[in-house]
């Protein structure tokens, strides 16, 4: 567990064990409107707005296909999919590296569209 915490930096983090890979996937895919504590939308940062726009977010793992897929529903009236990528691309890359450690492919489905 300590290795997962120590290796979760998005630009340089690596999974060093199966547990570390699972923790990285859970942590870096955690985007959801419930994470936003601010009540005044005028004070939202870009990260707040992206989290607030994420209405649904969950991971699925298919051991037969050896893939881990992040499913995300974004309210595009709040933020664009591009804004999601601007903020979360490094997180998704770390998720891909963690999935690769588990000998799986990482995929991303946003609003029903396969992105990765």
N, C-alpha and C positions, 0 to 999 in steps of 0.2 A: 504494500500500500504506500509506503514512503517513496518507493521508486516512482509510482504513478504521480504523486504530488510533485516530486522533484523533476519529473520529465514532462510536465504539462505545458511548458512554454511553447506557444504556437509556432514560432519560427524555428526553434531548434529542438523541441521536445521529440522524444522517441519512446516507443513502447519497449520495455525491457522484460516484460513477462505478460502472460495472458491476463492476469489481474490488472496490470498497468494499462494494457490495451483497452480492457472493458471500462475502466475508470475514465480514461481519456475519451472514449466514445460517448459515454454518458455525460461527462462534463461539457465537452465541446459542442454537443448537439443540443444542449439545453437552451432553447430559445422559445419564449412563450409570453403572452401578454400578462400573465400572472406575476412575472418577474418585475414588472414596472410598479414602483411604489409611489411615484409622483402622481398627483391628481390633475394638475394643470398641464394640459397638452402643450401649451405655449412654452413651457420650460423643458420640454423633452429634448434630449440630445439625439443625435442620429441613432445611436445604439438603443435608446429608449423607444424611439419611434419604430425601429425594426422589431424589437421585442414585442411592442404593443400590437403591431400588425400581425404577429404570428398567432393565429387562432388555434392551430393544432400542430403538434410536433411530437413525433414518436419514431422509434427505431424498430425495424423488424430484422430478424436474422433467419436466414434459410441455410441450414447446414448442408442440405443436399446440393444446392446451387453454389454454396460457398460465397454467399453475399450478405452484406449488411446494408440495409437501405434506410435512409432517413426520409421520412414523409413529413412534409410541411405544407400547411395551408396559410397563405399570406393574404391579408386583406389589402389589395393593391390600391384601395382608395386612401390608405394610410401611408404606405410606402411602396416603392416599386421593388420588383425582384432584383433589379440592378443594385439598389441600395442595400439589399440583403447581402449580395455578393461583395459589395464594397466593405462592409463591416465584418462579414463572417468567412471570407475566402480562406484566410489562414487557418481558421478553425476547421473548415472542411478538409483542407489539405492534411492537417494533423489527424483527422478522423480517417482519411484514406490510408495514411501511414500506419495507424493503429489496426485498421482492418487488414491491411497487408501483412502485418505481423501475425495476425490470426489466420493467415492464408486465405483471406476472403477479399472480395471486391467490395469497395464502398460505392454506393449509389445515392443519388439525391433526387427526390421527386418533389417538385414544388407545384402546387395547384394542379396536380395530375400530370404534369409534364416532367419527363425524365431529363435531368440536367447533367448528371455525371453517371 
